[in-house]
Amino acid sequence: MIHAAAAVRRFFVFSPKWYDELVELTLYTDYSLRVLLYLGLREDRVCQLADIAEAYGVSRHHLLKVVQGLARHGFVRTFRGKGGGITLARAPRDINIGRVIRLAEGPIQPVECLRGDANHCVITGACRLTRLFQEAAQNFLSTFDHVTLADLLAHRKSQISDLLIH
């Protein structure tokens, strides 16, 4: 009996690496939100990608791809040449965080049964988990649907600004 209990405990102990991969948004989404926060703090001026990368201690190359995506979806505007840089394309109150996450992240599919053609789970049609995970993913995203960039900036704006902009 002791051996069976130990086996059950081992079965339900997840490795931290596996668990972290399951619940994390991509760095692309994380950096998208960070870029928007930075630009929102400096709403009145054109910002340089190098300054944003330095403020967060992240790769300029990674941020370049993020900014291109944000520009493609109309969240930021980019300017080339001397005096060029990045600004918000909309007022912070018009940037919905739920929409940013959906566009940056794509479909959130935490389990195989939600992955369409990539699903090879043999119990998909009979299992109730599919619907529960769909609902959980939707509830997760809906948490952000009523939040704007302005809402994020309103909370501890001066503290965030002090940490990022020297």
N, C-alpha and C positions, 0 to 999 in steps of 0.2 A: 504494500500500500504506500509506503514512503517513496518507493521508486516511481510509482505512477504520479504522485503529487509533484515530485521533482521534475518529471517529464512535462507535466502541464505547465509548471512555472517557467521552464526553459522555452516552451512553445510560445508563451505569451510575452517573453522578454524580447524586445526589438533592439536591434543594434542602433545606436544613435545616428550613424551615417544614413542608414536606410530610412529611418523616421524623418530626419531632416530633409531628405530629398523629396519625400512625399508631401510635406506641408509647405514648402517654400515656394514663393513666386520666383520667377527667373530674375537674374541680375538685370536683364534688359528692362523689366518692369520696375524694379527697384531704382535703377539709374534714371528711368524716365520720370519717376516721381521726384527724385532728387533734383534733376535739372529744372523741372517746373517750379519747385520750391525756391531754388536759387534765383531763377528769373523773376519769380513773383516778389521776392525781397528787393530786387533791383528793377522793378517794373518801369521806372523812369529812364532807364538807360540801356544801351546796347552792351551786352556782356561778351567776353571772350571765352571760347571753349577751354583754353589753357587755364584760365582763372577758375572755372568751375571744376575742372579736373583736379587742380591743386587744392581747392577748398575741401573736396571730398577725399583726396588721396587716392584717386582712381585713374585708370589709364585714359589718356586723351583719345586714343584710338577707339576704345569701347564707347566713349561718350559721343564720338563723331557719328557712329552708327545709330545711336539712340536719338540724337538730334535730327538726323535725317528722317527717321521714322516719325518723330513728333512733328516735323515740318510737313511731311507727306499727309498727315492726318489733320493738319491745320491748327495745331496747338502752339507752335512757335514759328517765327519768321526768321530766315537767315539772310545775311547780307554779305556779299563778297567784296574783296578788295580792301583798300586802305579805309580804316574806320568801320570795317565790316564786323560782323559778330552775330549774336542771337538775341532776340527779344520774344516776349510772349506775343502771340498773334491775336489773342483774345484777352479780355479782362479776366482776372482771377475768378470772379463770380460766375463766369461763363465756361469755366473749365471743370467738367464733372469728373471726379476721380474714378467713379465706377466705369465710365466710358474709357478713360485712359487705360485702366487696368485691362479691360476687355480687349481693346485694340492692341495693347502691348503683349498681352499674355496669350491671346487666342483662346480656344476652348480649354476650360479647366476640366481635365479628365483624370481624377485621382485613382481610378481603378480601370483595369483592362476592359471591362464590359461596356464602358462608355466610349471606347475608341473605334467604333465602327468596324471597318475591314480588318483592323489590327487585333480585333477581339477573337481570342481562341478559347475562351472559357466555356466549358461544356454545360454549365448550369445556368447560363445567362437568362434564358427564357423562363426558368422556374424560380429564379432567385430574386428575393425582394430587395437585396442590397443595391441593385442597379438604380432603382427608383429613389432609394434613400440617398445614395451618393449624388444623383442628379439634383435632388432637393437641397442637399447640403452645399453643393457647389453654387447653386443659385442663391441660397441664403447668404453664403459668404460674400458673393459679389453684390448682392442687394444692400449689404451693410454700407457699401461705398457709393451707392446710387444717389444718395441725398447729401453727399459731401462735395463741396467745391474746393478749388484751390484757395479761394478766399477764406473758407472755413479753416483750412489747415494753417494758413498764414496768421489768422486771428489768434491762434493759440500759441502763446510764448514767442511772438514774432521777434521781439527785441533779443531774446535769448538765442534763438536760432540764428539771427543775423550776427550777433556777437561771435558765435562759434564758426560761422562760415566766412564772414567778410571782415578782413583786417584792415 
